[in-house]
Amino acid sequence: MPLIARDALDLSADQRDFIALAQDFALNEIRPRAREVDDAQTESPLDLWTKAAKIGLASFMIPAEYGGGGLTDMVTQLLVQEQLCYGDIGIGNFVTSSGFFADPILELGTEEQKDRWLRPLTTDAPPVTALATTEPDYGSDAAGIQTRAVRDGDHYVLSGQKTWISNAPYAQRFVIFATVDPALRSRGVTAFVVERDTPGLTVGKPMRKMGQRGIVNAELFLDDVRVPVADRLGEEGQGFFGLMRTFDASRILIGASCAGLSRAALDYATDYAKNRRQFGKPIIEHQAVAFRLADMAVRTDTAHLTAVRAAQLFDRGERVTTEAAMAKLVGSENAMANTWGAVQTLGGWGYSQEFLVEKWMRDAKLEEIEEGTSDIQRLIISRALAS
């Protein structure tokens, strides 16, 4: 089965060439390192980050006027993400993580801020960056964050704690969401860009995780961190809007990541089933196995096409909160089902670390949790139905 699902997308030669570049990088650079990175537990593959940056894979989504690749449309981002995550979803997500940091800057920042903070991301040796929203007591309820931002002259003083922050151990720069007044809920949320060496900012120890170990997470501690007003993104209270736009984009890309993982599991299981013989014939000729693979193929294309629809609407400038939630929900739950299906098809070998499918099943679980659990995505969708 081809890595790019057959569909009606009308892609330019430049898009197809770049998607092919991502496919080649995924197969020849990412996939061979997947087990090693998983075994390392708490180390991101920084050498792959540098290799990806040198060929434009780490900054292709940054607008050309700030030095990036200028492939800013969501459809291209989706297709590239799908290819990279076919190689390995944790490493693939790490390679494109600059986009997560860049989104709120593009949405809320001034031209000076965009030039100052986005242009370094487009170099051959870009800084690793991070976005900090989640707190110990506030995850899906982003409007309820408690990290405070108190105005003090030409600075804000940030105090609080963030947790599960991707890239935190390596990040040189953070977009941090805080509130000027917790009672205001979403209307108080404000975004700031904070340098790692700012006094009072401390990064905790790398967290040991079940899967997706290519991206390392840690806690942030903010103890009276002074941030210039000039480093605030947008006006006070505009941060929640920027965050929701970021979530719309990132949930589509999670759907794409999951489609890539689903396709990897499908291809792996299919190849195994063609070669593994039981009862005198390849197991793919046994209906129980063949039907499982058929279901996996349907799930793979469903995840891909649901994400493509959301991306096309996003590129037209339409509000896509519901469609993005659908892309993430369908993609993540289908990836979980497909990786389970791959383990089941390989039987005892699927449970062994001799093969990647057990790792992929661990990796898939994260996508049902991060950036809004499956329950939250269903809540978003159901509210749209009720409106």
C-alpha positions in Angstrom: 0.0 0.0 0.0 1.4 3.5 -0.9 2.5 5.8 1.9 0.3 8.5 0.5 -3.3 7.5 0.4 -5.0 7.9 -3.0 -7.3 10.9 -2.9 -8.5 13.9 -4.9 -5.9 16.4 -3.7 -4.5 18.5 -6.5 -0.9 19.0 -5.3 1.8 21.1 -7.0 5.1 19.6 -8.1 6.8 21.5 -5.2 4.4 20.0 -2.7 4.9 16.5 -4.0 8.7 16.9 -4.0 8.7 18.0 -0.4 6.4 15.2 0.7 8.7 12.8 -1.0 11.7 14.4 0.9 9.8 13.8 4.1 9.1 10.2 3.1 12.7 9.5 2.4 13.8 11.1 5.7 11.2 9.0 7.5 12.3 5.7 6.0 16.1 6.2 6.0 16.8 8.4 9.0 13.9 8.1 11.4 12.7 4.5 11.3 16.2 3.0 11.8 16.5 5.1 15.0 13.1 4.3 16.5 14.0 1.5 18.8 17.2 3.2 20.0 15.4 6.4 20.9 12.7 4.4 22.7 15.3 2.5 24.7 17.0 5.8 25.7 13.8 6.8 27.6 14.6 10.5 28.3 16.8 11.7 25.4 15.6 13.3 22.2 17.6 12.6 19.0 19.1 16.1 18.6 21.3 14.9 15.7 18.2 14.0 13.7 16.8 17.5 14.6 19.9 19.1 13.1 19.7 16.9 10.0 16.0 17.7 9.5 16.7 21.4 9.9 19.4 21.4 7.3 17.0 20.1 4.6 14.1 22.3 5.7 11.9 19.8 7.5 12.0 21.6 10.8 10.9 25.0 9.4 9.0 24.4 6.2 5.8 25.6 7.9 7.3 29.0 8.7 6.3 31.8 6.3 9.0 32.7 3.7 9.2 36.3 4.8 10.7 35.1 8.1 13.2 32.7 6.4 11.0 29.6 6.5 10.0 27.2 3.7 6.8 29.0 3.1 4.7 25.8 2.9 2.2 27.3 5.3 -1.0 25.6 4.0 -2.4 23.0 6.4 -2.8 20.4 3.7 0.9 20.3 3.0 1.8 20.3 6.7 -0.6 17.4 7.2 0.9 15.3 4.4 4.5 15.9 5.6 3.5 15.1 9.2 1.9 11.9 8.1 5.1 10.8 6.3 7.4 11.7 9.2 5.2 9.8 11.6 5.1 6.8 9.4 8.8 6.5 10.3 8.2 7.1 14.0 5.5 9.2 15.6 7.5 10.5 18.5 10.5 11.5 16.4 8.3 12.8 13.7 6.5 15.1 16.1 9.8 16.2 17.5 11.1 17.2 14.1 8.2 19.6 13.4 7.7 20.9 17.0 8.9 24.4 16.0 5.4 24.8 14.4 3.7 24.4 17.8 5.9 27.3 19.2 5.4 29.4 16.1 1.6 29.2 15.8 0.7 31.6 18.7 3.4 34.0 17.6 2.0 34.1 14.1 -1.5 34.5 15.5 -0.8 37.2 18.1 2.6 38.6 17.5 3.7 41.9 16.0 5.8 42.0 12.9 8.9 42.7 15.1 8.1 39.8 17.3 7.6 37.4 14.4 10.9 38.4 12.9 12.7 38.2 16.2 11.5 34.8 17.3 10.6 33.0 14.0 13.7 33.7 12.0 16.1 31.8 14.3 13.9 28.7 13.8 14.8 28.7 10.1 18.6 28.3 10.4 20.6 25.2 10.0 21.0 24.9 13.8 17.7 26.2 15.2 17.0 26.4 18.9 14.6 23.9 20.3 11.4 25.6 21.6 8.4 24.7 23.6 4.8 25.8 24.4 3.7 25.7 28.1 0.0 25.5 28.9 -0.8 22.4 31.0 -0.6 22.7 34.8 -0.8 20.0 37.5 -4.5 20.8 38.2 -5.5 22.2 34.8 -5.1 20.2 31.5 -8.1 20.1 29.3 -9.6 23.1 31.1 -7.1 25.6 29.6 -9.3 28.6 30.6 -8.7 27.6 34.3 -4.9 27.9 34.3 -3.6 29.4 37.6 -0.1 30.6 36.6 -0.2 34.3 37.4 1.0 37.2 35.3 1.1 40.4 37.4 1.9 43.7 35.8 4.8 45.6 37.4 5.7 48.7 35.4 7.3 47.7 32.1 7.4 44.0 33.1 5.1 41.2 34.1 5.9 38.9 37.0 5.1 35.2 36.3 4.5 32.7 39.1 3.3 29.2 38.9 4.0 25.7 37.6 3.6 23.9 34.3 3.7 20.2 33.7 4.1 17.8 30.8 5.9 20.4 28.7 7.2 18.8 25.5 10.8 19.7 24.7 11.3 21.5 28.0 14.7 19.9 28.9 16.1 21.2 25.6 14.1 24.3 24.9 15.9 27.7 24.7 12.6 29.6 24.4 9.1 29.1 25.6 5.6 30.5 24.8 4.0 30.4 28.3 0.3 31.0 28.9 -0.6 32.7 32.2 -3.6 34.6 33.5 -3.8 38.2 34.6 -6.8 37.3 36.8 -8.0 33.7 37.4 -11.6 35.0 38.0 -11.7 36.1 34.3 -11.2 32.5 33.1 -10.5 32.6 29.3 -10.6 36.4 29.2 -7.6 36.6 31.5 -5.3 34.2 29.6 -2.3 36.0 28.2 0.7 34.6 26.3 4.4 35.5 26.8 7.7 34.5 25.2 10.2 33.7 27.9 13.9 32.9 27.5 15.3 29.8 29.2 17.9 31.7 31.1 15.4 34.2 32.7 16.0 34.3 36.4 13.3 32.3 38.3 12.6 29.9 35.5 13.5 26.3 36.4 13.1 23.2 34.3 12.4 19.9 36.2 13.9 16.5 35.5 12.9 14.6 32.3 9.7 12.6 32.8 9.8 8.9 32.1 6.9 8.0 29.8 5.0 5.0 28.4 5.7 6.0 24.8 6.7 8.7 22.3 10.0 9.0 24.0 11.5 10.9 21.1 9.9 14.0 22.6 11.1 14.6 26.2 8.7 16.2 28.7 9.4 18.0 32.0 7.8 20.5 34.5 8.5 24.2 34.5 8.6 26.2 37.7 8.2 30.0 37.6 9.3 31.8 40.7 8.7 35.6 40.1 10.0 35.4 36.6 10.2 39.0 35.2 9.2 39.2 31.5 9.2 42.5 29.6 5.9 43.8 28.4 7.5 43.8 24.9 7.6 40.0 25.1 3.8 39.7 25.6 2.0 38.3 22.6 -1.1 40.4 21.8 -3.0 42.2 24.4 -4.0 41.0 27.9 -6.7 38.4 27.6 -6.0 37.5 23.9 -3.9 34.4 24.8 -6.9 32.1 24.9 -7.9 33.0 21.4 -4.4 32.3 20.1 -4.3 29.0 22.1 -7.6 27.8 20.6 -6.4 28.6 17.1 -3.2 26.7 17.9 -5.2 23.7 19.1 -7.3 23.7 16.0 -4.1 23.4 13.9 -2.4 21.0 16.2 -5.4 18.7 16.5 -5.5 18.4 12.7 -1.8 17.5 12.7 -2.3 15.0 15.5 -4.8 13.4 13.2 -2.2 13.3 10.5 0.4 11.9 12.9 -2.0 9.2 13.8 -2.8 8.4 10.2 0.9 7.9 9.6 1.2 5.6 12.6 -1.9 3.7 11.5 -0.4 3.2 8.0 2.9 2.0 9.5 1.1 -0.6 11.7 -1.0 -1.7 8.7 1.9 -2.1 6.4 4.0 -3.9 9.0 1.2 -6.3 9.9 0.3 -7.0 6.2 3.9 -7.8 5.3 4.2 -10.1 8.3 0.9 -11.8 7.4 2.0 -12.5 3.9 5.1 -14.3 5.1 4.0 -16.0 8.3 2.6 -19.5 7.6 0.2 -21.4 9.8 -1.9 -24.5 8.9 -0.1 -24.8 5.6 -0.7 -21.3 4.2 0.2 -17.6 4.8 -1.9 -16.3 7.7 -3.2 -13.5 5.4 -5.3 -16.2 3.7 -7.1 -17.0 7.0 -10.2 -14.9 7.1 -9.8 -13.8 10.7 -6.5 -12.2 9.9 -7.6 -10.9 6.5 -10.6 -9.2 7.9 -8.6 -7.6 10.7 -6.2 -6.1 8.1 -9.2 -4.9 6.1 -10.5 -3.1 9.1 -7.1 -1.6 9.7 -7.0 -0.3 6.1 -10.4 1.3 6.5 -9.3 3.0 9.7 -6.1 4.3 8.2 -7.8 6.0 5.2 -10.7 7.2 7.5 -8.1 9.0 9.7 -6.3 10.4 6.7 -9.3 11.7 5.0 -10.9 13.1 8.1 -7.8 15.1 8.7 -7.6 16.2 5.1 -11.1 17.6 5.2 -10.3 19.6 8.3 -7.1 20.9 6.7 -8.9 22.0 3.6 -11.5 24.0 5.6 -8.7 25.5 7.7 -6.9 26.7 4.6 -10.1 28.3 3.4 -10.1 30.4 6.6 -13.2 28.7 8.1 -13.6 27.9 11.8 -12.7 24.2 12.2 -12.9 23.5 15.9 -15.4 20.7 15.4 -13.7 19.2 12.4 -10.3 19.4 14.1 -11.7 17.6 17.1 -13.1 14.9 14.8 -9.7 14.6 13.1 -8.0 14.1 16.5 -10.6 11.8 17.8 -10.8 9.6 14.7 -7.1 9.6 14.2 -6.1 8.8 17.8 -8.6 6.0 18.4 -8.0 4.4 15.0 -4.2 4.5 15.6 -4.8 2.8 19.0 -7.0 0.1 17.3 -4.5 -0.4 14.4 -1.5 -0.8 16.6 -3.4 -3.3 18.7 -4.3 -5.0 15.4 -0.6 -5.2 14.4 0.3 -6.7 17.8 -2.5 -9.2 17.5 -1.4 -10.2 14.0 2.2 -10.8 15.0 1.0 -12.8 18.0 3.7 -13.6 20.5 6.2 -11.7 18.4 4.0 -8.6 18.6 4.5 -8.6 22.3 8.3 -8.8 21.9 10.6 -5.9 21.5 12.2 -7.7 18.6 9.5 -5.9 16.5 8.3 -2.3 16.6 4.6 -2.9 16.9 4.5 -3.1 20.7 6.3 0.3 20.8 3.8 1.7 18.4 0.9 0.6 20.6 2.5 2.4 23.5 3.0 5.5 21.3 -0.5 5.6 20.1 -2.0 5.9 23.6 -0.6 9.4 24.0 -2.7 10.8 21.2 -5.9 9.8 22.9 -4.8 12.0 25.9 -2.7 15.0 24.9 -4.2 18.3 23.8 -7.6 17.3 24.9 -8.6 13.7 25.7 -11.0 11.8 23.6 -13.7 12.7 26.1 -13.0 16.4 25.5 -13.1 15.9 21.7 -16.5 14.3 22.1 -17.6 17.2 24.2 -16.6 19.7 21.5 -18.4 17.7 18.8 -21.5 17.2 20.9 -21.8 20.9 21.7 -21.6 21.7 18.0 -24.5 19.3 17.4 -26.5 20.9 20.2 -26.0 24.5 19.0 
